[in-house]
């Protein structure tokens, strides 16, 4: 496993991920994605969507607005409970999440628990009282900024799904069980964003709310749990041995959850949460019905029975998936750094190069091959910078599985050299066989 510093360095050097607003000195907890990062992120999101939505008949997509009626967050409990324990150092005035100051702390940490814990910044022990800090970003809608115009940037994508449950039932009337899926931005005013893209203030979530009959929740929970493991291990290629389940005890579960299983991963920063699966009961639909005055009961098509469905939620963070994928793929060898991304996720599948860029006949033939490959594979890049050895090293670092080199022999017999990223082996093949 590589260090976090090596991963951050590669991502910036090769155009995957940059610090947000870097030219102005940055902004903590924000990150910008360069050309390769955008390509990798898009492929991860597409892989998730294809697996959980496109390949199934019982999960449908929605895309809710980021700005929602503020009653949404009252009904969901976020205005009261979406908080972290905040503590301030009285010496340097640094602010920290109290439960992260020592590994054995829980969210219920108090000032007494901190009496022997030094400040990470100034090393003094002089803590304020621990108080809850609501992490929602507040904004105002309309021309006047007062209490009546307060709104929030959504802290999760789940509520956009729940508020559209009735719309989908009324229009599609799907059979139970069925799910609604959404990908999109979420915003959390983290007290201390850290560890690269692991904990940031602006992130992307991929969530499913799966609506089930109350008596069937355990069976459906188990099916979704197995699907999540299959996706992580067989679709995006994370090693099974680096994935660990943790049954979350009642005192640490979210207010809406009756059962939560965290799926943890061995990151460069240590083992931490990659995703989670929660049984939310009928908490959300019941509260929405109470606050909206609308009837959200589901009517069984055969029996006519009406009831409020219960919900199982698999929740993924795009950034944490990216960090896991990159950390597994990264390897340092004696003469090169290589990013062994799965072919399906690599930003480019092929790189086409003329052996010499000052030979017009080689360049012309290379462009012809590049064009033909792009007709079949969109993610094909071109590189004629530096010598061929430097090109190989560059493509190894950005994870391109194959380099196709056009040389003088190509002009004679229409064969090219194909060099493999993973073992640096080279084979000769016909252009028509590429």
N, C-alpha and C positions, 0 to 999 in steps of 0.2 A: 504494500500500500504506500503510495507516494505521500509526501507532506502537502499540507494545504498551500504553503508558500509556492511550491513547484507548480501546483495546479493553477493558482492565481496568475503566476508569471506566464505560463503557457497560454492561458486564455487571453491575456492582454497582448502578448507578443504576436499571436497569430490571428487576432481579430475575432475571437469568440465573445468575450465579455470585457467591458471597460467599466471603470468606476463612473457612476452617474455624474453628469456635469463636470467631468474631469478637467476641462480647460479652465474652469473657474475655481478649482480647488476641491471639487467634489461635493457630495451631500450624503451624509451617513445614511446607510440603509437603502440606497438606490443604486441600480446597476443598469448600464446600457448594453444592448446586444449588437455586436458587429455582424458583418455578412455571414460568417460561419456560424456564429451563435444563433442567429435568426434561422438559418437553415436547419441546424440541429434541433432547436426548440420546435420548429414547425413539424419536423418528422416525428418527434416524440408525441406531440399532440395528435397528429394524424394517426399514429399507431394506436394510441389510446381510443380515439374516436372509432376507428375501424373495428377494434376488438370489442368494445363495450356497446357500441350503438349500431354501426352499419351491418355487423354480422349477426345481429339479433332482431327478432320480430317484436320483442316486448319492451325495448328501451327506446325512447324518443328524445330528440334534442329540443332544447329551448335556449333562448338568449335574452335574458332580462336586462333591463336598464341598470346602470351602476347607481344612479341616483334614484332612491325609492321614497315613497311616502314615509315620513319618520315614525308613523305608527307601527310600521314593520318591525322596527327595532325595539319598540316597547313590547309588542306581542311576543317577540322571540326571546325576550329577556336580556338582550344585549345592553340596553341602557343601564341596567342594574348590575349585571354579572360579568360583562365582557371586560375584565380588568386583570391586571397583574399587580403583585405586591411591590410597591415602589418604596425605596429607602434612599435617603440622601446622606452623604458624608458631610458632617458639620465643619470639617477642616478645609477640604478642597471643593466642596459643594458638587461633587460628582453624584450622579443619580444612577441607580442600579436596580435590577430586579433582585429582590431580596432572596428569592428561592434559588437563584443561580450563583450565589456567593459561595456555596459549599455543596458538593455533590449529594450529600445526604439530606439536604433541606427539602421540604415540601412547600406547596403553595400556601400553607397555613403558617409560615414562618413568622415569628414575632421579634421585637427588638431584643428581648432577653436571649434569643437564640444567637444573636450577633455579637455578644459581649466579648468573644474571643476571636472574632473574624476581622482581619485588617482590611482596610480599603484597598482595592486593586490598584488605585492610582497613587495615593500618597502614603499608603502603608500605615496610616493612623487608625485607631479604633475610636470613633466618635460618631455614632449613628443616630439619625433621627428616628422617630416612631415609624413603623411600617404602615403605609396606607394604600388603599386600592387606587389604581390609576386606570381609568377607562381608555381603551386603545382606539376608539373610533375617531376618525378624522371628521371634525365638524366643519361645515360650510354653510353658506346662505344661498337661498334660491330667490331670484327676483331682485328688483332694484333697491329694496330697503332691507338693511341688515338689523333685524331685531328678533325677539324670541319667536315670533310667528313665522319667520322665514328659515329657521334652522333645519338643516338636512345633514345627512352623513354620507361619506363615501362608504360603500358597502364593505364590511369587514369579512364577508364570506359570500360565496355564490349560492349557498343553499337556500336562503330565503327568497331569492328570485325564482327558484323552482317551486317552493311551497306556495307562493302567492299566485302562481300560474296553474296550480293543480286543478282548480275548478274549471279554468278555461280549457284545459286539455281534456278533462273528463266530459265537458259539455260538447266539445267539438269532435273528438276522436272516439270517445266512450270505449276505451281499451278494456280488455279483460284483465282481471287481477290474476296473478301479480303482474305489475308493470312498473317500469322505471322512467324517470325523467333525468336527462343528463345535461350538464352545462359546463362549458369552459369559459374562463374569463378572469378579469382582474379583480383582486381584492386588496384592501388597504388597511394596514394595521400600524398604529403609531407606537411601534415597539420602543420600550424604554432604552434598551441597549442592543440595537441590531449588531450582529457579529457573524463571524465565521463565513465570510464571503457571501454567497447567495443562499446560505442555509436559513438565515433569519434576517429578513429585510422588511422594509416598510411598504413596498409595493410588490405584489407577487401575482402569479397566475394559479388558479385552482382548476381542478377537473373533478367534478363531484356528480354522484348519482344519488337520487332519492328513490328508493325502490319500495313501492307501496304493496303491502301484503295483508292477507287476512290475519287478524291478531293471533289466532291459534297456530299459524304456520310460521311464525317469525324465526324460530330456531332452525328449522329446516332450510329456509331461504337464506338465513345468515350464513350457514355453513356452505351453501352453494356459492355465494358471493365471495366468501373468504377464500375458497379454493380458486375461484376465477382470478382474484387479485394476485395470488401466488403464481398462477400460470402466466399472467401477463408480465409480472416482474421478471420471472425466470426464463420464460420461453419466447416472449415477444421482444423485450428490450435487453435480455441477456445478462441479468444480474446473477451472480453465483448464489446458488441455494445456501451454501454454507455461510454466507455473509448476511443472510436475512433471518431475523429472529422475531418471534411473536411474544407479546407481553399482554397478559390479561390485566387490564387497568382496574385497580381496586375502587370500590364505591366512593371513597373519600377523595379520589383524584379524578373521577370522571366529570365531564361537563354536566351542567345542570339538567340538560335534556336527556341524558343517556341512562339507560338501564343496564346496558352492557357495551363495553368498548374493548376492542382488541387493537393495540398499537402494533404495527409492523415496523420493526426497527432495522437499521442497516449499519454495517461497520464502515462509517465514514472516516476520512483522514482525521477528523476532529474527535473521533471516538464513536461508540455505538449510540445512535439517537434515532428519533422517530423519522421514518420515511413517509408513512401514510397511516391511516386509521380506518377502522370499520366500526360504526356505532349503531346500536339499536335505539332509535329515538322514540319508540312507542308512538302514541298519537299526540305527543306533546305539541308539536308545531301546528298540526291541523286543528287541534282543539283550541289553542290560543288564538289562531287566526279566525276561527268561527266565532269565538267569544268577542273579539275586538271589532270584527267586521259586521257581525249580525247575520252573516250568510250561512246557509246550510251546506256543509261540505261532506255530508254522508254519501257513501257510494252505494248504489243499488245493484244487487246481483241480478244479472240478466235472466237467469233461469229461475231462481227461487223467489226473486223480488225482495229478498232480505236487504235491509239497509243498515249500514254500520260505518264507523270512521276507521279507515285503514290505518295500520301501523307502518312504520317506516324503518328501513335499514339503509345506512349511508356509508358507502365506500368513498373516502375523500383522499385525493392525491394533490400534492403540490408540485407544479411543473419544475420549479427551481431545484427542489430537493431530488427529484428524479434525474435532472440534468447533472447535478453534482455527483450523484451515485454513479451514473453512467460514465462520466469523465474520470472519476477516481479509479474505477475498475479498468478502464481502457488505457490509462496512462502507464507507461513503462520506460525506464531508463536502461539502455544497454551501453556497452563500452564505447561505442562510436556514434550513438544516435539516441534521440528521444522519439518514441513511437506512441501513437494514440490508436489502439486497436478497437475502434468502434465497430459495432455490427454493420455489415454492408447496408442494411436497410436504413440505418440512421446516419451514416457518414454524410457530411455535407456534399462531398463529391464522390462519385463511384469511380470515375476515371479521370486521369490527367493525361492530356495529349501533348507531346513535345517533339519538335524537330531536334535531332541530335545537335545540329549547329544552326543558330539563328541567322548567320550571315550567308547561308546557302539558299538562294531563292527556290531552287527546285525541291529542297527538303521542306521548306516552310510551306510551299504550295501544296505538297502532298500531305503534310501534317494537317493543314486546314481542311483538306478534303476528308480525311479520316475523322477529324473533330466534328465536322458537320454531320457525317453519317452516324456517328455515335449519339449525337444530340437528338437525332430523329427518333432514336429508341430510348435513350436514357437522358432525361432532362439535366440531371446533375453531373455534367461533364465540364471540366475546366481546362484551361489552356495555360501553359507555362513555358516561356522561352528565356527566362532570366537566369544569368549565371551558367556555370557548367552543369552537366547532367547529374553529377554527384550532389551538388547543392540543391538541385531540384528534388532529387529523391529525399533528401533529409527534410526539406520543407514539407513535402507531401506526407511523409511519415508523421510529422508533428501535427498536421491537421486531420490525419486519419483517412486519407484517400487510399482505398484498398489496392488500386492498380494504376501503374504508370505505363502508358503506351508511347514507345519511342520510335520515331520514323528516322531511318538512317539510309545510307546509300544502297544497302541490300534491298530495302523496301522498293526502291525505284526499279530494281531488276526483276523481283519476283512477287511483289505485293505481300510480303510478310513483314511483321513488326516484332519488336521486342516488348514483351509484357512483363513488367517487374512487379512482384507481389510485396505489399507492405509488411505482412506479418513475418515472413522469414527471409525477405530480400532475395528470394530466388527469381530467376529469369527464364522465360521460355520464348521460343520463337513460334509465331502462329500467323495464319493467313488473316488478312484484313476482313475477309468475308466471314471468318469464324469468331470475330470479336463479340 
